[in-house]
Amino acid sequence: MIASAGLLLVGLAATVVVTLWDLETGSTPLLIQADQFQVGDVSVRLEEAAVVESGESSLWIRALGPQPRVEVEWRGSGNHRHFDVRIENLNLRAGRLTLSPATRERARRGATLELAASLEEGPLAASLAIPPETIAHGRFAVVGCTRSNRLIAPILRAFAAEAPLFVVHLGDVGQGGAYESEALRNAFDELGIPLFVAPGNHDRDPVAPKALTNFHRYLNPAPLTFVLAGQRFAILDVSDYPIARAELALLKREPPAARSWFFLHRSPIDPFGTDRELPRESGVGELEQIVASAGDARTYAGHIQGFAETSFGGHPFVLSSGGGEPVKELADGFRAPDPYHYVLVPLDGSAPLRRPLPEPSWLPGIVSSASIELPVFARHLSEGILSAGCALLAFSWWRRQRRPIPAESS
């Protein structure tokens, strides 16, 4: 009985340790963003997309804007060249998909599309376009600071009903763990709505050098910009400070747009006057000048819990951090107004619509977190079970080797 219990404990420990290790290391590499590159004998051109993984005959890419485009052309020799492409983070309900004659659709689910082509017949090419009439009346959503995931289930249900063209998350999706970013990525891919995230201070890796490794693997590079109907959307990295000079220089080099949208985690101003804004010497002045120089601009920031509307750089500014973090009360008793909410934003530049969320409670909060996190654990559990089996076999062999050999009778 004791031996069986020992074996069970060894197996359970191995399962848990390897599952957790696989969750953190995973198999999804860092994104590589490039407009054109060559893999073996094929040339690849991308717009508003980045490479997750590439192989000799396959490509896995993630859209970095609502209207991505991919083209794969064969440059080798022979009479047959098969190629597969998987594209995720798409809005396949609102977008119009255009495929080249040689390209065929193999499958689609949520925000993911799988394509195939025989490249000897022509290039594999696909593009997604949002119709002008959809953009004219379209809206996107903004949410921030969901890191407990206590409200992620009602947030996802609301997005499914509202059907925004895409969602901008203002950061703090978790505590820097890989499984948190992976869970959010998978949840939005299942929902079928593109997600773009401005990293928060809690999204940095939990151990030194505290980079954004897990964030970049499962979400997107930052800074990131894309254009939709002449409007430019800039997803900034202000997860720490100061703001890198190269990031500010990139914003200054961008050509004029009909409207410029800026999204960042740490707020450059504190509408509540509680001195929790980004320090002025961290590049806030230059950022304000960039916003002010735009003909028409909107800035959205998180980090400071609550909702507020004011101005920054002479243009409208919205503070939105209401995705489920516990209410924070300052030493003087100040409590943020509207601590639980998300925002619907019309693309025509009109006033944003604040949508209240229920105050999270203990049991529904656990159920909400589990709804997107347990599937990720289950996906990685197979590695743990396999390792547990090997550990049990090794432990059993070790115990047999330790058994004393009976002495021979004379």
C-alpha positions as CSV (number, residue, x, y, z in Angstrom):
1,M,0.0,0.0,0.0
2,I,2.8,2.4,1.0
3,A,4.7,1.5,-2.2
4,S,1.6,2.2,-4.3
5,A,1.1,5.5,-2.6
6,G,4.7,6.4,-3.3
7,L,4.4,5.6,-7.0
8,L,1.2,7.6,-7.2
9,L,2.8,10.6,-5.5
10,V,5.8,10.4,-7.9
11,G,3.5,10.2,-10.9
12,L,1.4,13.1,-9.7
13,A,4.5,15.3,-8.9
14,A,6.0,14.6,-12.3
15,T,2.7,15.4,-14.1
16,V,2.3,18.7,-12.3
17,V,6.0,19.8,-12.7
18,V,6.2,18.9,-16.4
19,T,2.8,20.4,-17.2
20,L,3.8,23.7,-15.5
21,W,7.2,23.6,-17.3
22,D,5.5,23.0,-20.7
23,L,3.1,25.9,-20.0
24,E,5.9,28.3,-19.4
25,T,8.3,27.2,-22.2
26,G,5.6,26.0,-24.6
27,S,6.2,25.4,-28.3
28,T,5.1,28.8,-29.7
29,P,8.2,30.8,-30.7
30,L,8.6,34.6,-30.7
31,L,6.9,36.4,-33.5
32,I,9.0,37.6,-36.4
33,Q,7.6,40.7,-38.3
34,A,8.9,41.1,-41.8
35,D,7.4,42.4,-45.0
36,Q,9.3,39.9,-47.3
37,F,11.6,36.9,-46.7
38,Q,12.5,33.6,-48.3
39,V,12.1,30.1,-46.8
40,G,13.9,27.5,-48.8
41,D,12.6,27.8,-52.3
42,V,9.5,30.0,-51.6
43,S,9.3,33.7,-51.3
44,V,6.8,35.2,-48.8
45,R,5.3,38.7,-48.7
46,L,3.3,39.9,-45.8
47,E,1.2,42.9,-44.9
48,E,-0.2,43.5,-41.4
49,A,1.0,40.1,-40.3
50,A,3.9,38.3,-38.5
51,V,5.4,34.9,-38.7
52,V,4.7,32.6,-35.7
53,E,6.4,29.5,-37.3
54,S,7.7,28.6,-40.8
55,G,8.6,25.3,-42.3
56,E,9.7,24.0,-45.6
57,S,6.1,23.5,-46.8
58,S,4.0,25.5,-44.2
59,L,3.6,28.9,-42.7
60,W,1.8,29.9,-39.5
61,I,1.1,33.6,-39.3
62,R,-0.8,36.0,-37.0
63,A,-2.6,39.0,-38.3
64,L,-1.4,42.3,-36.9
65,G,-4.2,44.4,-38.3
66,P,-7.8,43.9,-39.5
67,Q,-6.8,43.7,-43.2
68,P,-3.8,41.3,-43.5
69,R,-2.4,39.9,-46.8
70,V,-0.1,37.0,-47.5
71,E,1.5,35.8,-50.7
72,V,3.7,32.7,-51.1
73,E,5.5,32.1,-54.5
74,W,7.5,29.1,-55.5
75,R,11.0,29.8,-56.9
76,G,12.3,26.3,-57.1
77,S,12.3,23.5,-59.7
78,G,10.2,20.4,-60.4
79,N,6.5,19.8,-61.2
80,H,4.9,19.8,-57.8
81,R,5.2,22.1,-54.7
82,H,2.5,21.8,-52.0
83,F,2.2,24.6,-49.4
84,D,-0.1,25.2,-46.3
85,V,-0.8,28.5,-44.5
86,R,-2.5,29.0,-41.2
87,I,-3.6,32.6,-40.4
88,E,-5.0,33.5,-37.0
89,N,-6.4,36.7,-35.4
90,L,-8.8,37.4,-38.3
91,N,-12.4,38.8,-38.4
92,L,-13.8,36.3,-40.9
93,R,-17.4,37.4,-40.2
94,A,-16.9,41.1,-41.1
95,G,-14.1,40.8,-43.6
96,R,-14.2,39.8,-47.3
97,L,-11.7,37.1,-48.1
98,T,-10.1,37.1,-51.5
99,L,-8.0,34.1,-52.6
100,S,-5.8,33.6,-55.7
101,P,-7.0,30.9,-58.3
102,A,-4.4,28.4,-57.0
103,T,-5.4,28.9,-53.3
104,R,-8.2,26.8,-51.6
105,E,-9.7,27.1,-48.2
106,R,-9.2,24.0,-46.1
107,A,-10.9,25.1,-42.9
108,R,-11.9,28.0,-40.7
109,R,-12.7,28.2,-37.0
110,G,-13.2,31.4,-35.0
111,A,-10.5,33.8,-36.0
112,T,-8.3,31.1,-37.7
113,L,-8.1,30.2,-41.4
114,E,-6.3,27.3,-43.0
115,L,-5.3,27.5,-46.7
116,A,-3.5,25.3,-49.1
117,A,-2.1,25.6,-52.6
118,S,-0.1,23.6,-55.2
119,L,2.4,26.4,-56.0
120,E,3.3,25.0,-59.4
121,E,-0.2,26.2,-60.4
122,G,0.5,29.7,-59.1
123,P,1.2,31.6,-55.9
124,L,-0.8,31.1,-52.7
125,A,-2.3,34.5,-52.0
126,A,-5.0,35.6,-49.6
127,S,-6.2,39.0,-48.3
128,L,-9.0,40.1,-46.0
129,A,-10.7,43.5,-46.5
130,I,-13.3,45.2,-44.3
131,P,-16.0,46.6,-46.5
132,P,-16.3,50.5,-46.5
133,E,-20.0,50.3,-45.5
134,T,-19.0,48.1,-42.5
135,I,-16.3,50.6,-41.4
136,A,-18.6,53.6,-41.8
137,H,-20.9,52.2,-39.1
138,G,-18.3,50.0,-37.3
139,R,-17.0,50.0,-33.8
140,F,-14.1,48.5,-32.0
141,A,-13.8,47.7,-28.3
142,V,-11.3,48.7,-25.6
143,V,-10.7,46.9,-22.4
144,G,-7.9,47.0,-19.8
145,C,-6.4,45.3,-16.8
146,T,-8.1,41.9,-17.0
147,R,-5.2,40.1,-15.2
148,S,-7.3,38.2,-12.6
149,N,-9.6,36.9,-15.4
150,R,-12.4,37.3,-12.9
151,L,-14.5,39.1,-15.5
152,I,-13.2,37.6,-18.7
153,A,-16.2,35.4,-19.2
154,P,-18.8,38.2,-19.1
155,I,-16.4,40.3,-21.2
156,L,-16.2,37.7,-23.9
157,R,-20.0,37.2,-23.8
158,A,-20.5,40.9,-24.3
159,F,-18.0,41.0,-27.2
160,A,-19.8,38.1,-28.8
161,A,-23.1,40.1,-28.6
162,E,-21.6,43.5,-29.6
163,A,-19.5,42.1,-32.4
164,P,-16.8,44.8,-32.5
165,L,-14.5,44.7,-35.6
166,F,-11.5,44.2,-33.3
167,V,-10.5,44.6,-29.6
168,V,-7.7,46.7,-28.2
169,H,-6.5,45.6,-24.8
170,L,-4.7,48.2,-22.8
171,G,-2.5,45.8,-20.9
172,D,-2.1,43.8,-17.8
173,V,-3.5,40.5,-19.2
174,G,-1.8,38.6,-16.3
175,Q,1.3,38.4,-14.1
176,G,3.7,37.7,-16.9
177,G,3.1,34.0,-17.1
178,A,3.0,32.3,-20.5
179,Y,-0.3,30.5,-19.8
180,E,-2.1,33.8,-19.2
181,S,-1.2,35.2,-22.6
182,E,-1.9,31.9,-24.3
183,A,-5.3,31.7,-22.6
184,L,-6.3,35.1,-23.8
185,R,-5.0,34.5,-27.3
186,N,-7.0,31.2,-27.5
187,A,-10.1,32.8,-26.1
188,F,-10.2,35.5,-28.7
189,D,-9.3,33.1,-31.5
190,E,-12.3,31.0,-30.5
191,L,-14.5,34.1,-30.3
192,G,-13.5,35.1,-33.8
193,I,-12.5,38.7,-33.0
194,P,-9.0,40.1,-33.6
195,L,-7.1,41.2,-30.5
196,F,-4.3,43.7,-30.3
197,V,-2.6,44.4,-27.0
198,A,-0.6,47.3,-25.5
199,P,1.7,45.5,-23.0
200,G,1.3,46.5,-19.3
201,N,3.8,46.4,-16.5
202,H,2.3,43.2,-15.1
203,D,2.8,41.5,-18.6
204,R,6.6,41.6,-18.2
205,D,8.3,38.2,-17.4
206,P,8.2,37.5,-13.7
207,V,11.9,36.8,-13.5
208,A,15.0,38.8,-14.7
209,P,15.5,40.4,-17.1
210,K,11.7,41.0,-17.0
211,A,11.3,41.3,-20.7
212,L,8.0,40.7,-22.6
213,T,9.0,37.2,-23.9
214,N,5.7,35.5,-23.1
215,F,3.6,38.5,-24.2
216,H,5.4,38.6,-27.6
217,R,5.0,34.8,-28.1
218,Y,1.2,34.7,-27.8
219,L,0.0,38.3,-28.5
220,N,1.8,40.8,-30.7
221,P,4.9,42.9,-31.1
222,A,4.8,46.4,-29.6
223,P,5.0,49.1,-30.8
224,L,2.6,48.1,-33.6
225,T,0.8,50.2,-36.1
226,F,-1.8,49.5,-38.7
227,V,-4.1,51.6,-40.9
228,L,-7.8,51.1,-41.5
229,A,-9.8,53.4,-43.8
230,G,-7.1,56.1,-43.6
231,Q,-7.0,56.0,-39.8
232,R,-3.8,55.0,-38.1
233,F,-3.8,52.8,-34.9
234,A,-0.7,52.8,-32.8
235,I,-0.4,50.2,-30.1
236,L,2.5,51.4,-27.9
237,D,4.8,49.7,-25.4
238,V,4.7,51.8,-22.2
239,S,4.9,48.8,-19.9
240,D,7.9,50.4,-18.3
241,Y,9.5,53.8,-18.5
242,P,11.1,55.9,-19.9
243,I,9.5,55.4,-23.3
244,A,12.3,54.3,-25.7
245,R,13.5,57.2,-28.0
246,A,13.3,54.9,-31.0
247,E,9.6,54.3,-30.3
248,L,8.9,58.0,-30.2
249,A,11.0,58.5,-33.3
250,L,8.9,55.8,-35.1
251,L,5.7,57.7,-34.2
252,K,7.2,61.0,-35.5
253,R,8.1,59.4,-38.9
254,E,4.6,58.1,-39.5
255,P,2.9,59.9,-42.4
256,P,-0.3,62.0,-41.7
257,A,-3.5,60.1,-41.3
258,A,-7.2,61.1,-41.3
259,R,-7.3,60.3,-37.6
260,S,-4.6,58.9,-35.3
261,W,-5.4,56.6,-32.4
262,F,-2.9,56.0,-29.6
263,F,-3.2,53.1,-27.1
264,L,-0.8,52.6,-24.2
265,H,-0.9,51.0,-20.7
266,R,0.7,53.5,-18.4
267,S,-1.4,56.7,-18.5
268,P,0.5,59.9,-19.4
269,I,-2.0,61.9,-17.2
270,D,-4.0,61.2,-14.1
271,P,-7.5,62.5,-14.5
272,F,-8.2,61.9,-10.8
273,G,-5.3,64.0,-9.5
274,T,-3.8,61.1,-7.5
275,D,-0.3,61.4,-9.0
276,R,-0.2,57.9,-10.6
277,E,0.6,59.1,-14.1
278,L,3.7,58.3,-16.1
279,P,6.6,60.5,-14.9
280,R,6.9,63.6,-17.0
281,E,10.6,63.0,-17.7
282,S,9.8,59.6,-19.1
283,G,8.9,60.9,-22.6
284,V,5.4,62.2,-21.8
285,G,6.2,65.6,-23.2
286,E,7.4,64.3,-26.6
287,L,4.4,61.9,-26.7
288,E,2.1,64.8,-26.1
289,Q,3.7,66.8,-28.9
290,I,3.2,63.9,-31.3
291,V,-0.5,63.7,-30.3
292,A,-0.9,67.4,-30.6
293,S,0.7,67.5,-34.1
294,A,-2.0,65.1,-35.4
295,G,-4.9,66.8,-37.2
296,D,-7.3,64.6,-35.4
297,A,-6.3,62.2,-32.6
298,R,-7.7,60.0,-29.8
299,T,-5.6,58.6,-26.9
300,Y,-6.6,55.6,-24.7
301,A,-4.7,54.5,-21.6
302,G,-5.1,52.1,-18.7
303,H,-3.1,51.3,-15.5
304,I,-5.1,53.7,-13.3
305,Q,-8.3,51.9,-12.3
306,G,-11.5,53.5,-13.3
307,F,-13.0,55.5,-16.3
308,A,-12.5,59.1,-17.2
309,E,-12.7,61.4,-20.2
310,T,-10.5,64.5,-20.6
311,S,-8.0,65.8,-23.1
312,F,-4.3,65.1,-23.9
313,G,-2.3,67.0,-26.5
314,G,-5.4,69.0,-27.3
315,H,-7.4,65.9,-28.4
316,P,-9.8,63.6,-26.6
317,F,-8.3,61.3,-24.0
318,V,-10.0,58.3,-22.3
319,L,-8.8,56.4,-19.2
320,S,-10.2,52.9,-19.1
321,S,-9.0,50.3,-16.6
322,G,-12.0,48.1,-15.6
323,G,-11.4,44.6,-16.7
324,G,-11.7,42.9,-13.3
325,E,-8.8,43.8,-11.0
326,P,-9.9,44.2,-7.3
327,V,-10.9,47.7,-6.4
328,K,-8.0,49.7,-5.0
329,E,-8.6,52.2,-2.2
330,L,-5.9,54.8,-1.7
331,A,-4.6,55.9,1.7
332,D,-6.8,59.0,1.6
333,G,-9.9,56.8,1.0
334,F,-10.1,57.5,-2.8
335,R,-11.9,54.8,-4.8
336,A,-12.0,55.0,-8.6
337,P,-15.3,55.6,-10.3
338,D,-16.7,52.9,-12.6
339,P,-14.0,50.3,-11.7
340,Y,-15.6,47.5,-13.9
341,H,-16.3,48.3,-17.5
342,Y,-15.2,48.1,-21.1
343,V,-15.6,50.7,-23.9
344,L,-17.2,50.6,-27.4
345,V,-15.5,53.1,-29.7
346,P,-17.2,54.2,-33.0
347,L,-14.7,54.4,-35.9
348,D,-16.3,57.7,-37.0
349,G,-14.6,59.4,-34.0
350,S,-17.8,60.1,-32.1
351,A,-18.0,59.7,-28.3
352,P,-17.1,56.3,-26.8
353,L,-19.7,54.2,-25.1
354,R,-18.9,52.9,-21.6
355,R,-20.4,49.5,-20.9
356,P,-20.6,48.6,-17.2
357,L,-19.6,45.1,-16.0
358,P,-20.8,43.2,-13.0
359,E,-18.8,43.5,-9.8
360,P,-16.8,40.3,-9.6
361,S,-17.5,37.9,-6.8
362,W,-15.6,34.9,-5.5
363,L,-17.2,31.8,-7.1
364,P,-18.2,33.4,-10.4
365,G,-14.7,34.9,-10.6
366,I,-13.1,31.4,-10.2
367,V,-15.4,30.0,-12.9
368,S,-14.6,32.9,-15.2
369,S,-10.8,32.4,-14.8
370,A,-11.2,28.6,-15.3
371,S,-13.2,29.1,-18.5
372,I,-10.2,30.2,-20.4
373,E,-7.3,28.9,-18.3
374,L,-8.3,25.2,-17.9
375,P,-8.3,24.5,-21.6
376,V,-4.7,25.7,-21.8
377,F,-3.7,23.4,-18.9
378,A,-5.5,20.5,-20.5
379,R,-3.7,21.2,-23.8
380,H,-0.3,20.9,-22.1
381,L,-1.3,18.1,-19.8
382,S,-0.4,15.4,-22.3
383,E,3.3,16.3,-21.9
384,G,2.9,15.9,-18.1
385,I,1.2,12.6,-18.3
386,L,3.8,11.2,-20.7
387,S,6.6,12.3,-18.3
388,A,4.7,10.9,-15.4
389,G,4.6,7.5,-17.1
390,C,8.3,7.6,-17.7
391,A,8.9,8.7,-14.1
392,L,6.8,5.8,-12.8
393,L,8.7,3.3,-14.9
394,A,12.0,4.7,-13.8
395,F,11.0,4.7,-10.1
396,S,9.7,1.1,-10.4
397,W,13.0,0.0,-11.9
398,W,15.0,1.8,-9.2
399,R,13.0,0.1,-6.5
400,R,13.5,-3.3,-8.0
401,Q,17.2,-2.7,-8.2
402,R,17.3,-1.9,-4.5
403,R,15.7,-5.1,-3.4
404,P,18.2,-7.3,-1.6
405,I,19.1,-10.5,-3.4
406,P,18.2,-13.6,-1.3
407,A,21.2,-15.4,0.0
408,E,21.8,-18.9,-1.5
409,S,21.2,-21.8,0.9
410,S,24.3,-24.0,1.5
